Amino acid sequence: MSTENLLVNYFSQYITLSEEEVEIIRKEDIIREYNKGDILLREGQIAKECFLILKGCVKRYYLEDGEEKIMEFYTENDPITPVSYSTKEPSKYYISCVEPSIVSTGTEERTQKFLQTFPRFVPIFVKIGDSITAKRQVSLDSFKNLPPEIRYQKLQENRPDLINRVPQYMIASYLGIQPESLSRIRKRIWDSK
């Protein structure tokens, strides 16, 4: 499947696209391919773009005493709007690729131009934004206050794709624990089955 078709398929979840809309989406130069380890945003940079993960896995993290503290993982169909993109202030974190990724990039200017050309997309953009905001907030609120073992079980339930897709030391960082603690938790869960 071509990279442009990934974006067409994403929008097709929400709306039936006309041939003209499909052609314009395909002509836009907004899809980038990144390698594992590529950095989309560095700490201290002001984000000029927001992202939509079409294929791959990306992490958001900050460094504390040289150690990565992973805040979130993004996979297929997950949008990323860096705080810095909205505030125009230097980013407090990094965004980088955990695996080779295909990403659609957007700017305020391009989005406004697109929505002026195709006003019927406005409610879709609002719906996507509201849905993502609500989902992330519920997830974050309930997740961060739980004991590590429960957080891991929630991760298994809600994001099972990450368990086998992301290295275990990254999962441990995301859970806020050491890799050895994650190994013990996994062993306890496995032994109790």
C-alpha positions as a LaTeX table, in Angstrom:
\begin{tabular}{lrrr}
\hline
Residue & $x$ (\AA) & $y$ (\AA) & $z$ (\AA) \\
\hline
Met1 & 0.00 & 0.00 & 0.00 \\
Ser2 & 1.36 & 3.43 & $-0.90$ \\
Thr3 & 2.01 & 5.89 & 1.90 \\
Glu4 & $-0.65$ & 8.29 & 0.54 \\
Asn5 & $-3.27$ & 5.52 & 0.77 \\
Leu6 & $-2.57$ & 5.20 & 4.51 \\
Leu7 & $-3.79$ & 8.78 & 5.01 \\
Val8 & $-6.77$ & 8.27 & 2.68 \\
Asn9 & $-7.70$ & 5.15 & 4.70 \\
Tyr10 & $-7.45$ & 7.12 & 7.96 \\
Phe11 & $-9.90$ & 9.79 & 6.77 \\
Ser12 & $-12.14$ & 7.13 & 5.22 \\
Gln13 & $-12.92$ & 5.86 & 8.74 \\
Tyr14 & $-14.82$ & 9.08 & 9.33 \\
Ile15 & $-16.14$ & 10.15 & 5.91 \\
Thr16 & $-16.64$ & 8.86 & 2.38 \\
Leu17 & $-14.11$ & 10.76 & 0.29 \\
Ser18 & $-14.79$ & 12.08 & $-3.19$ \\
Glu19 & $-12.28$ & 11.40 & $-5.96$ \\
Glu20 & $-11.25$ & 15.06 & $-5.82$ \\
Glu21 & $-10.55$ & 14.83 & $-2.07$ \\
Val22 & $-8.57$ & 11.61 & $-2.53$ \\
Glu23 & $-6.45$ & 13.26 & $-5.23$ \\
Ile24 & $-5.75$ & 16.35 & $-3.11$ \\
Ile25 & $-4.75$ & 14.20 & $-0.12$ \\
Arg26 & $-2.43$ & 12.18 & $-2.37$ \\
Lys27 & $-0.85$ & 15.33 & $-3.86$ \\
Glu28 & $-0.13$ & 16.97 & $-0.50$ \\
Asp29 & 3.51 & 16.55 & 0.45 \\
Ile30 & 2.75 & 15.74 & 4.08 \\
Ile31 & 3.86 & 12.15 & 4.52 \\
Arg32 & 7.32 & 11.36 & 5.81 \\
Glu33 & 9.14 & 8.09 & 6.38 \\
Tyr34 & 11.40 & 7.87 & 9.42 \\
Asn35 & 13.92 & 5.30 & 10.60 \\
Lys36 & 14.09 & 3.73 & 14.05 \\
Gly37 & 15.71 & 6.26 & 16.37 \\
Asp38 & 14.90 & 9.34 & 14.25 \\
Ile39 & 13.87 & 12.32 & 16.37 \\
Leu40 & 10.75 & 14.25 & 15.34 \\
Leu41 & 11.08 & 16.85 & 18.11 \\
Arg42 & 13.94 & 17.66 & 20.47 \\
Glu43 & 13.77 & 19.15 & 23.94 \\
Gly44 & 14.25 & 22.92 & 23.56 \\
Gln45 & 12.86 & 23.08 & 20.00 \\
Ile46 & 9.63 & 24.86 & 19.17 \\
Ala47 & 7.38 & 22.39 & 17.37 \\
Lys48 & 6.40 & 23.62 & 13.91 \\
Glu49 & 4.34 & 20.54 & 13.04 \\
Cys50 & 1.86 & 18.13 & 14.55 \\
Phe51 & 1.89 & 14.46 & 13.57 \\
Leu52 & $-0.39$ & 11.56 & 12.73 \\
Ile53 & 1.18 & 8.10 & 12.99 \\
Leu54 & 0.12 & 6.14 & 9.92 \\
Lys55 & 2.46 & 3.20 & 10.49 \\
Gly56 & 5.00 & 2.50 & 13.21 \\
Cys57 & 5.56 & 3.39 & 16.85 \\
Val58 & 6.77 & 6.67 & 18.34 \\
Lys59 & 7.58 & 7.60 & 21.95 \\
Arg60 & 7.40 & 10.87 & 23.88 \\
Tyr61 & 9.97 & 11.19 & 26.66 \\
Tyr62 & 12.16 & 13.52 & 28.67 \\
Leu63 & 15.64 & 13.03 & 30.07 \\
Glu64 & 16.31 & 13.01 & 33.79 \\
Asp65 & 19.98 & 12.68 & 34.74 \\
Gly66 & 20.61 & 11.25 & 31.27 \\
Glu67 & 17.91 & 8.58 & 31.69 \\
Glu68 & 14.85 & 8.38 & 29.43 \\
Lys69 & 11.50 & 8.75 & 31.18 \\
Ile70 & 8.85 & 7.64 & 28.69 \\
Met71 & 5.56 & 9.51 & 28.95 \\
Glu72 & 3.59 & 7.97 & 26.07 \\
Phe73 & 3.68 & 5.67 & 23.07 \\
Tyr74 & 1.87 & 6.44 & 19.82 \\
Thr75 & 1.01 & 3.84 & 17.18 \\
Glu76 & $-1.14$ & 3.61 & 14.06 \\
Asn77 & $-3.84$ & 6.31 & 13.80 \\
Asp78 & $-2.61$ & 8.18 & 16.89 \\
Pro79 & $-2.25$ & 11.94 & 16.43 \\
Ile80 & 0.43 & 13.89 & 18.30 \\
Thr81 & 0.06 & 17.60 & 18.95 \\
Pro82 & 3.15 & 18.63 & 20.91 \\
Val83 & 2.42 & 21.15 & 23.68 \\
Ser84 & 5.12 & 23.33 & 22.11 \\
Tyr85 & 3.12 & 23.43 & 18.85 \\
Ser86 & 0.25 & 25.15 & 20.67 \\
Thr87 & 2.22 & 27.31 & 23.12 \\
Lys88 & 5.07 & 28.26 & 20.74 \\
Glu89 & 7.43 & 27.71 & 23.67 \\
Pro90 & 10.46 & 25.37 & 23.68 \\
Ser91 & 9.51 & 21.71 & 24.08 \\
Lys92 & 10.14 & 20.08 & 27.45 \\
Tyr93 & 10.40 & 16.63 & 25.87 \\
Tyr94 & 11.52 & 14.59 & 22.87 \\
Ile95 & 9.47 & 12.67 & 20.33 \\
Ser96 & 11.31 & 9.88 & 18.50 \\
Cys97 & 10.68 & 6.70 & 16.53 \\
Val98 & 10.78 & 3.36 & 18.36 \\
Glu99 & 10.57 & 1.59 & 14.98 \\
Pro100 & 10.55 & 2.66 & 11.30 \\
Ser101 & 7.49 & 4.89 & 10.96 \\
Ile102 & 5.34 & 6.61 & 8.35 \\
Val103 & 4.01 & 9.91 & 9.65 \\
Ser104 & 1.69 & 12.54 & 8.23 \\
Thr105 & 2.80 & 16.02 & 9.25 \\
Gly106 & 0.57 & 19.03 & 9.60 \\
Thr107 & 0.84 & 22.72 & 10.26 \\
Glu108 & $-1.82$ & 25.18 & 11.33 \\
Glu109 & $-1.55$ & 26.92 & 7.96 \\
Arg110 & $-1.97$ & 23.71 & 5.92 \\
Thr111 & $-4.85$ & 22.53 & 8.12 \\
Gln112 & $-6.67$ & 25.86 & 7.76 \\
Lys113 & $-6.16$ & 25.84 & 3.99 \\
Phe114 & $-7.44$ & 22.25 & 3.77 \\
Leu115 & $-10.50$ & 23.04 & 5.91 \\
Gln116 & $-11.29$ & 26.13 & 3.82 \\
Thr117 & $-11.14$ & 24.00 & 0.66 \\
Phe118 & $-13.15$ & 21.17 & 2.26 \\
Pro119 & $-15.38$ & 22.62 & 5.00 \\
Arg120 & $-17.17$ & 19.29 & 5.46 \\
Phe121 & $-14.01$ & 18.05 & 7.23 \\
Val122 & $-14.39$ & 20.59 & 10.08 \\
Pro123 & $-16.75$ & 18.44 & 12.21 \\
Ile124 & $-14.51$ & 15.42 & 11.61 \\
Phe125 & $-11.42$ & 17.26 & 12.87 \\
Val126 & $-13.39$ & 18.40 & 15.95 \\
Lys127 & $-14.70$ & 14.86 & 16.56 \\
Ile128 & $-11.23$ & 13.32 & 16.21 \\
Gly129 & $-9.76$ & 15.93 & 18.58 \\
Asp130 & $-12.48$ & 15.54 & 21.22 \\
Ser131 & $-12.32$ & 11.75 & 21.12 \\
Ile132 & $-8.55$ & 11.70 & 21.49 \\
Thr133 & $-8.51$ & 14.27 & 24.30 \\
Ala134 & $-11.14$ & 12.38 & 26.31 \\
Lys135 & $-9.49$ & 8.99 & 25.75 \\
Arg136 & $-6.04$ & 10.25 & 26.75 \\
Gln137 & $-7.27$ & 12.08 & 29.86 \\
Val138 & $-9.23$ & 9.11 & 31.21 \\
Ser139 & $-6.27$ & 6.86 & 30.48 \\
Leu140 & $-3.77$ & 9.19 & 32.14 \\
Asp141 & $-5.87$ & 9.95 & 35.22 \\
Ser142 & $-6.61$ & 6.35 & 36.05 \\
Phe143 & $-3.26$ & 4.96 & 34.96 \\
Lys144 & $-0.71$ & 7.08 & 36.84 \\
Asn145 & $-2.38$ & 6.63 & 40.25 \\
Leu146 & $-2.35$ & 2.83 & 40.22 \\
Pro147 & 0.29 & 0.49 & 41.72 \\
Pro148 & 2.88 & $-0.70$ & 39.15 \\
Glu149 & 1.49 & $-4.25$ & 38.87 \\
Ile150 & $-2.02$ & $-2.94$ & 38.13 \\
Arg151 & $-0.59$ & $-0.40$ & 35.63 \\
Tyr152 & 1.10 & $-3.26$ & 33.79 \\
Gln153 & $-2.14$ & $-5.30$ & 33.76 \\
Lys154 & $-4.05$ & $-2.25$ & 32.45 \\
Leu155 & $-1.41$ & $-1.83$ & 29.75 \\
Gln156 & $-1.90$ & $-5.50$ & 28.80 \\
Glu157 & $-5.67$ & $-4.95$ & 28.58 \\
Asn158 & $-5.72$ & $-1.58$ & 26.83 \\
Arg159 & $-2.57$ & $-1.63$ & 24.69 \\
Pro160 & $-1.63$ & $-5.33$ & 24.22 \\
Asp161 & 0.17 & $-4.44$ & 20.97 \\
Leu162 & 2.82 & $-2.55$ & 22.95 \\
Ile163 & 3.77 & $-5.50$ & 25.16 \\
Asn164 & 5.40 & $-7.45$ & 22.31 \\
Arg165 & 6.21 & $-4.48$ & 20.10 \\
Val166 & 8.23 & $-2.28$ & 22.44 \\
Pro167 & 11.43 & $-3.34$ & 24.27 \\
Gln168 & 10.75 & $-4.25$ & 27.91 \\
Tyr169 & 13.09 & $-1.57$ & 29.28 \\
Met170 & 10.91 & 1.03 & 27.52 \\
Ile171 & 7.74 & $-0.52$ & 28.98 \\
Ala172 & 9.40 & $-0.32$ & 32.43 \\
Ser173 & 10.25 & 3.35 & 31.89 \\
Tyr174 & 6.68 & 4.06 & 30.79 \\
Leu175 & 5.36 & 2.34 & 33.93 \\
Gly176 & 7.80 & 4.32 & 36.07 \\
Ile177 & 9.67 & 1.26 & 37.37 \\
Gln178 & 13.04 & $-0.43$ & 36.88 \\
Pro179 & 13.33 & $-3.27$ & 34.31 \\
Glu180 & 14.05 & $-5.75$ & 37.14 \\
Ser181 & 10.75 & $-4.79$ & 38.82 \\
Leu182 & 8.92 & $-5.35$ & 35.54 \\
Ser183 & 10.50 & $-8.80$ & 35.26 \\
Arg184 & 9.27 & $-9.68$ & 38.77 \\
Ile185 & 5.76 & $-8.38$ & 37.98 \\
Arg186 & 5.62 & $-10.38$ & 34.75 \\
Lys187 & 6.81 & $-13.52$ & 36.57 \\
Arg188 & 4.16 & $-13.10$ & 39.32 \\
Ile189 & 1.42 & $-12.64$ & 36.73 \\
Trp190 & 2.66 & $-15.64$ & 34.71 \\
Asp191 & 2.94 & $-17.85$ & 37.83 \\
Ser192 & $-0.60$ & $-16.95$ & 38.94 \\
Lys193 & $-2.13$ & $-18.23$ & 35.66 \\
\hline
\end{tabular}
